[in-house]
């Protein structure tokens, strides 16, 4: 595994020798003092250049970084839908994993479009690490503030509740029909709303000063063991019986959390739960009825 200093030296030496590269920015967890350090941290790098065409001829110039295991160029793949930058600025992206274990996500953009970079791509975890012409704007010290849990509006919270209870009827339908893959897909949708609601509870308890991470990966650091274990149990849905239990657990946990969040934020609590629980319970097997408590 190459150490961080060596990777930086390689990148900056290459940037220094290549006249097309005028500046280099770094983003992501490696400049986030609150992110745990481990061997899987990416190097998120952006080269600002005055000519992009030379990099399109072939990919041999990337060999300076090491021997690759695999590379992906999402900007050139029909598998991925066009991103918001289409029509606004040009970008080349190289996602690379190397045999020494390092992963480098490299973007190439025109120096003339640096302003668009800061509008479309940059966030509070951004640092200029190389600037040949002193063209880069002064930016604040990197922090994860842009990723902190945000206080929801009352309308947004209502939307979250509406989506949860609306899609719970689809979960119920799928379980009743014994369509397990359909059930899992829609359980993922209501679980997302559950995780959003739990993250708001975390936000309230921390004065909205922390990040729960991408895909809620740090959530376990901020919730009780009981809540964390309950969340994990909602993923146990590989049989119809387990799917009923997962739905029931999601519904109970969502209600408890929503009640807390509504009270603490002084919002009117949505009441979708009352009618929906009565509606879906008529399709429950006898041994599952009554297990969702309206709170």
VOFIPA-408792 format. One record per residue (C-alpha): residue number from 1; x, y, z. Coordinates in nm, 4 decimals, m for minus. Layout:
BEGIN
ATOM   resi         c1         c2         c3
ATOM    NUM          X          Y          Z
...
//
This chain:
BEGIN
ATOM   resi         c1         c2         c3
ATOM      1     0.0000     0.0000     0.0000
ATOM      2     0.1533     0.3321    m0.1062
ATOM      3     0.1488     0.5873     0.1721
ATOM      4    m0.0356     0.9157     0.1366
ATOM      5     0.2767     1.1279     0.0984
ATOM      6     0.4008     0.9153    m0.1902
ATOM      7     0.0683     0.9413    m0.3739
ATOM      8     0.0665     1.3181    m0.3323
ATOM      9     0.4238     1.3412    m0.4548
ATOM     10     0.3395     1.1432    m0.7685
ATOM     11     0.0296     1.3507    m0.8428
ATOM     12     0.1921     1.6877    m0.7783
ATOM     13     0.5106     1.6033    m0.9654
ATOM     14     0.3027     1.4986    m1.2660
ATOM     15     0.0953     1.8176    m1.2401
ATOM     16     0.4071     2.0292    m1.2135
ATOM     17     0.5681     1.8774    m1.5247
ATOM     18     0.2526     1.8829    m1.7373
ATOM     19     0.2074     2.2335    m1.8781
ATOM     20    m0.1608     2.1691    m1.9420
ATOM     21    m0.2352     2.1213    m1.5733
ATOM     22    m0.2672     2.4605    m1.4054
ATOM     23    m0.4215     2.3691    m1.0678
ATOM     24    m0.5144     2.0701    m0.8547
ATOM     25    m0.7951     2.0378    m0.5995
ATOM     26    m0.8619     1.7650    m0.3469
ATOM     27    m1.1998     1.6687    m0.2063
ATOM     28    m1.3497     1.4055     0.0205
ATOM     29    m1.2662     1.2145     0.3339
ATOM     30    m0.8892     1.2569     0.3226
ATOM     31    m0.9303     1.6218     0.4148
ATOM     32    m1.2115     1.5568     0.6622
ATOM     33    m1.0680     1.5592     1.0131
ATOM     34    m1.3826     1.3866     1.1419
ATOM     35    m1.3629     1.0923     0.9016
ATOM     36    m1.2108     0.7676     1.0301
ATOM     37    m0.8793     0.6810     0.8675
ATOM     38    m0.8481     0.3409     0.7033
ATOM     39    m0.6973     0.1681     0.4017
ATOM     40    m1.0083     0.2193     0.1864
ATOM     41    m1.0090     0.5987     0.1848
ATOM     42    m1.0172     0.7371    m0.1698
ATOM     43    m0.8023     1.0084    m0.3159
ATOM     44    m1.0535     1.2474    m0.4726
ATOM     45    m0.8550     1.4704    m0.7066
ATOM     46    m0.9417     1.7288    m0.9722
ATOM     47    m0.6972     1.8531    m1.2359
ATOM     48    m0.7754     2.1916    m1.3914
ATOM     49    m0.6262     2.2026    m1.7402
ATOM     50    m0.6145     2.4364    m2.0396
ATOM     51    m0.6582     2.1533    m2.2918
ATOM     52    m0.8585     1.8341    m2.2357
ATOM     53    m0.8109     1.6743    m2.5762
ATOM     54    m0.4620     1.5354    m2.5090
ATOM     55    m0.5983     1.3188    m2.2272
ATOM     56    m0.8597     1.1614    m2.4562
ATOM     57    m0.6092     1.0108    m2.7014
ATOM     58    m0.5424     0.7093    m2.4768
ATOM     59    m0.5160     0.6259    m2.1093
ATOM     60    m0.1466     0.5389    m2.1028
ATOM     61    m0.0586     0.8565    m1.9125
ATOM     62    m0.2400     0.7118    m1.6100
ATOM     63     0.0283     0.4415    m1.5758
ATOM     64     0.2371     0.6781    m1.3624
ATOM     65    m0.0084     0.6068    m1.0817
ATOM     66     0.0590     0.2311    m1.0797
ATOM     67    m0.0843    m0.0890    m1.2161
ATOM     68    m0.4611    m0.0900    m1.2212
ATOM     69    m0.7012    m0.3604    m1.1084
ATOM     70    m0.9936    m0.1889    m1.2806
ATOM     71    m1.0971     0.1510    m1.4114
ATOM     72    m1.4354     0.3045    m1.4763
ATOM     73    m1.5056     0.6134    m1.6874
ATOM     74    m1.8693     0.6927    m1.5986
ATOM     75    m1.8891     0.9999    m1.8234
ATOM     76    m1.8524     0.7692    m2.1244
ATOM     77    m2.0838     0.4889    m2.0088
ATOM     78    m2.4448     0.4637    m2.1361
ATOM     79    m2.5201     0.2686    m1.8181
ATOM     80    m2.5266     0.5964    m1.6260
ATOM     81    m2.7795     0.8714    m1.7056
ATOM     82    m2.6443     1.2158    m1.7950
ATOM     83    m2.5518     1.4208    m1.4900
ATOM     84    m2.6488     1.7789    m1.4220
ATOM     85    m2.3182     1.9062    m1.5569
ATOM     86    m2.4121     1.8012    m1.9129
ATOM     87    m2.4383     2.1182    m2.1183
ATOM     88    m2.2847     2.3276    m1.8424
ATOM     89    m1.9204     2.2227    m1.8416
ATOM     90    m1.6905     1.9534    m1.9742
ATOM     91    m1.5508     1.6852    m1.7494
ATOM     92    m1.3486     1.3660    m1.7747
ATOM     93    m1.3716     1.1215    m1.4855
ATOM     94    m1.1443     0.8280    m1.4089
ATOM     95    m1.2319     0.5994    m1.1167
ATOM     96    m0.9313     0.3747    m1.0544
ATOM     97    m0.8304     0.0968    m0.8168
ATOM     98    m0.4651    m0.0057    m0.8140
ATOM     99    m0.2916    m0.3292    m0.7213
ATOM    100    m0.1297    m0.1636    m0.4203
ATOM    101    m0.4792    m0.1014    m0.2805
ATOM    102    m0.5068     0.2689    m0.3509
ATOM    103    m0.8202     0.4110    m0.5100
ATOM    104    m0.8025     0.7388    m0.6972
ATOM    105    m1.1068     0.9220    m0.8290
ATOM    106    m0.9691     1.1737    m1.0776
ATOM    107    m1.1627     1.4471    m1.2563
ATOM    108    m1.0241     1.6643    m1.5335
ATOM    109    m1.1879     1.9996    m1.6006
ATOM    110    m1.0976     2.3119    m1.7928
ATOM    111    m0.9357     2.5861    m1.5887
ATOM    112    m1.1736     2.8294    m1.7594
ATOM    113    m1.4639     2.6459    m1.5943
ATOM    114    m1.3297     2.6546    m1.2412
ATOM    115    m1.6159     2.8803    m1.1350
ATOM    116    m1.8617     2.6121    m1.2471
ATOM    117    m1.6615     2.3526    m1.0537
ATOM    118    m1.7262     2.5408    m0.7323
ATOM    119    m2.0952     2.5719    m0.8195
ATOM    120    m2.1568     2.2138    m0.9348
ATOM    121    m1.9033     1.9898    m0.7658
ATOM    122    m1.7194     2.1516    m0.4769
ATOM    123    m1.8523     2.1424    m0.1225
ATOM    124    m1.7074     2.2283     0.2165
ATOM    125    m1.4653     1.9352     0.1845
ATOM    126    m1.2476     2.0931    m0.0800
ATOM    127    m0.8870     2.2122    m0.0749
ATOM    128    m0.6652     2.3630    m0.3445
ATOM    129    m0.3331     2.1795    m0.3222
ATOM    130    m0.1594     2.3159    m0.6339
ATOM    131    m0.2006     2.6443    m0.8208
ATOM    132     0.0539     2.7449    m1.0858
ATOM    133    m0.1059     3.0755    m1.1789
ATOM    134    m0.2720     3.1866    m0.8539
ATOM    135    m0.6099     3.1687    m1.0265
ATOM    136    m0.7923     2.9705    m0.7601
ATOM    137    m1.0285     3.1582    m0.5292
ATOM    138    m0.9728     3.1705    m0.1568
ATOM    139    m1.1949     2.9079     0.0060
ATOM    140    m1.2602     2.8237     0.3734
ATOM    141    m1.0668     2.5532     0.5515
ATOM    142    m1.2133     2.2091     0.4735
ATOM    143    m1.4891     2.0870     0.7038
ATOM    144    m1.7798     1.8448     0.6839
ATOM    145    m2.0399     2.1125     0.7574
ATOM    146    m2.2141     2.0617     0.4223
ATOM    147    m2.2818     1.7017     0.5246
ATOM    148    m2.4269     1.7710     0.8679
ATOM    149    m2.7822     1.6533     0.9236
ATOM    150    m3.0057     1.9443     0.8225
ATOM    151    m3.3095     2.0565     1.0159
ATOM    152    m3.6135     1.9704     0.8041
ATOM    153    m3.8951     2.2079     0.7293
ATOM    154    m4.2391     2.1088     0.8538
ATOM    155    m4.3451     2.0424     0.4945
ATOM    156    m4.0429     1.8212     0.4280
ATOM    157    m4.1141     1.6194     0.7397
ATOM    158    m4.4760     1.5767     0.6271
ATOM    159    m4.3507     1.4566     0.2878
ATOM    160    m4.1250     1.1997     0.4546
ATOM    161    m4.4158     1.0663     0.6576
ATOM    162    m4.6475     1.0593     0.3580
ATOM    163    m4.3943     0.8626     0.1507
ATOM    164    m4.3331     0.6138     0.4298
ATOM    165    m4.6995     0.5316     0.4862
ATOM    166    m4.7916     0.5421     0.1177
ATOM    167    m4.5257     0.2890     0.0211
ATOM    168    m4.6029     0.0699     0.3240
ATOM    169    m4.9262    m0.0229     0.1440
ATOM    170    m4.7167    m0.1508    m0.1483
ATOM    171    m4.5031    m0.3560     0.0893
ATOM    172    m4.8204    m0.5063     0.2324
ATOM    173    m4.9536    m0.5854    m0.1153
ATOM    174    m4.6275    m0.7544    m0.2123
ATOM    175    m4.6159    m0.9666     0.1012
ATOM    176    m4.9792    m1.0671     0.0570
ATOM    177    m4.9025    m1.1758    m0.3005
ATOM    178    m4.5861    m1.3592    m0.1952
ATOM    179    m4.3736    m1.1393    m0.4253
ATOM    180    m4.0587    m1.1283    m0.2186
ATOM    181    m3.8303    m0.9292    m0.4510
ATOM    182    m4.1017    m0.6648    m0.4929
ATOM    183    m4.1365    m0.6560    m0.1159
ATOM    184    m3.7638    m0.6083    m0.0605
ATOM    185    m3.7521    m0.3277    m0.3145
ATOM    186    m4.0337    m0.1373    m0.1450
ATOM    187    m3.9059    m0.2092     0.2042
ATOM    188    m3.5907    m0.0279     0.0924
ATOM    189    m3.8037     0.2763     0.0089
ATOM    190    m3.9766     0.2953     0.3454
ATOM    191    m3.6507     0.2155     0.5238
ATOM    192    m3.4927     0.5163     0.3541
ATOM    193    m3.7628     0.7400     0.5013
ATOM    194    m3.7132     0.5724     0.8388
ATOM    195    m3.3403     0.6441     0.8260
ATOM    196    m3.4084     1.0044     0.7309
ATOM    197    m3.6396     1.0404     1.0306
ATOM    198    m3.3844     0.8808     1.2639
ATOM    199    m3.1140     1.1113     1.1286
ATOM    200    m3.3328     1.4107     1.2193
ATOM    201    m3.3553     1.2766     1.5725
ATOM    202    m2.9744     1.2573     1.5747
ATOM    203    m2.9649     1.6130     1.4430
ATOM    204    m3.1878     1.7371     1.7233
ATOM    205    m2.9779     1.5616     1.9872
ATOM    206    m2.6526     1.7073     1.8475
ATOM    207    m2.7829     2.0548     1.7580
ATOM    208    m2.7489     1.9575     1.3919
ATOM    209    m2.3699     1.9577     1.4200
ATOM    210    m2.2750     1.6111     1.2942
ATOM    211    m2.2828     1.3998     0.9799
ATOM    212    m2.4220     1.0458     0.9793
ATOM    213    m2.2210     0.9756     0.6634
ATOM    214    m2.3018     0.8516     0.3176
ATOM    215    m2.5673     0.5788     0.3297
ATOM    216    m2.6001     0.6529     0.7048
ATOM    217    m2.2750     0.4644     0.7686
ATOM    218    m2.2015     0.6494     1.0951
ATOM    219    m2.5556     0.6229     1.2325
ATOM    220    m2.4608     0.3629     1.4921
ATOM    221    m2.2382     0.6204     1.6639
ATOM    222    m2.5338     0.8414     1.7487
ATOM    223    m2.8260     0.6112     1.8318
ATOM    224    m2.8920     0.3738     2.1181
ATOM    225    m2.7963     0.0079     2.0885
ATOM    226    m3.1675    m0.0756     2.0962
ATOM    227    m3.2427     0.1503     1.7991
ATOM    228    m2.9411     0.0269     1.6057
ATOM    229    m3.0360    m0.3380     1.6561
ATOM    230    m3.3942    m0.2611     1.5518
ATOM    231    m3.2749    m0.0929     1.2313
ATOM    232    m3.0586    m0.3936     1.1469
ATOM    233    m3.3505    m0.6304     1.2045
ATOM    234    m3.5541    m0.4483     0.9407
ATOM    235    m3.3128    m0.5959     0.6846
ATOM    236    m3.4149    m0.9507     0.7819
ATOM    237    m3.6724    m1.0073     0.5106
ATOM    238    m3.5651    m1.3132     0.3126
ATOM    239    m3.8882    m1.4990     0.3877
ATOM    240    m4.2490    m1.3827     0.3841
ATOM    241    m4.2749    m1.4254     0.7606
ATOM    242    m3.9616    m1.2159     0.8157
ATOM    243    m4.0943    m0.9577     0.5699
ATOM    244    m4.4057    m0.9094     0.7835
ATOM    245    m4.1824    m0.8637     1.0884
ATOM    246    m3.9628    m0.6125     0.9047
ATOM    247    m4.2650    m0.4085     0.7986
ATOM    248    m4.4048    m0.4115     1.1507
ATOM    249    m4.0707    m0.3077     1.2981
ATOM    250    m4.0306    m0.0256     1.0443
ATOM    251    m4.3776     0.1052     1.1227
ATOM    252    m4.3294     0.1005     1.4999
ATOM    253    m3.9844     0.2548     1.4862
ATOM    254    m4.0964     0.5225     1.2411
ATOM    255    m4.3885     0.6233     1.4606
ATOM    256    m4.1789     0.6482     1.7753
ATOM    257    m3.9138     0.8565     1.6022
ATOM    258    m4.1630     1.0784     1.4216
ATOM    259    m4.3407     1.1509     1.7485
ATOM    260    m4.0126     1.2605     1.9074
ATOM    261    m3.9017     1.4731     1.6109
ATOM    262    m4.2411     1.6457     1.5805
ATOM    263    m4.2458     1.7334     1.9490
ATOM    264    m3.8876     1.8606     1.9617
ATOM    265    m3.9254     2.0738     1.6481
ATOM    266    m4.2712     2.1985     1.7550
ATOM    267    m4.4220     2.0740     1.4301
ATOM    268    m4.7720     1.9413     1.3819
ATOM    269    m4.7292     1.5672     1.3584
ATOM    270    m4.8687     1.4068     1.0402
ATOM    271    m5.1437     1.1529     1.1004
ATOM    272    m5.1077     0.9272     0.7976
ATOM    273    m5.0215     0.6412     1.0313
ATOM    274    m5.3691     0.6064     1.1826
ATOM    275    m5.5642     0.5330     0.8665
ATOM    276    m5.2872     0.3393     0.6952
ATOM    277    m5.2274     0.1027     0.9864
ATOM    278    m5.5990     0.0209     0.9963
ATOM    279    m5.5954    m0.0299     0.6200
ATOM    280    m5.2931    m0.2591     0.5942
ATOM    281    m5.3735    m0.4671     0.9023
ATOM    282    m5.6757    m0.6200     0.7349
ATOM    283    m5.4322    m0.8064     0.5068
ATOM    284    m5.2057    m0.9279     0.7881
ATOM    285    m5.2089    m1.2946     0.8898
ATOM    286    m5.3786    m1.3509     1.2252
ATOM    287    m5.0509    m1.3981     1.4141
ATOM    288    m4.9275    m1.0538     1.3013
ATOM    289    m5.2382    m0.8463     1.3648
ATOM    290    m5.2155    m0.5957     1.6473
ATOM    291    m4.8361    m0.5822     1.6425
ATOM    292    m4.8274    m0.2304     1.4994
ATOM    293    m4.9221    m0.0003     1.7828
ATOM    294    m5.0597     0.3403     1.6871
ATOM    295    m4.8613     0.5945     1.8867
//
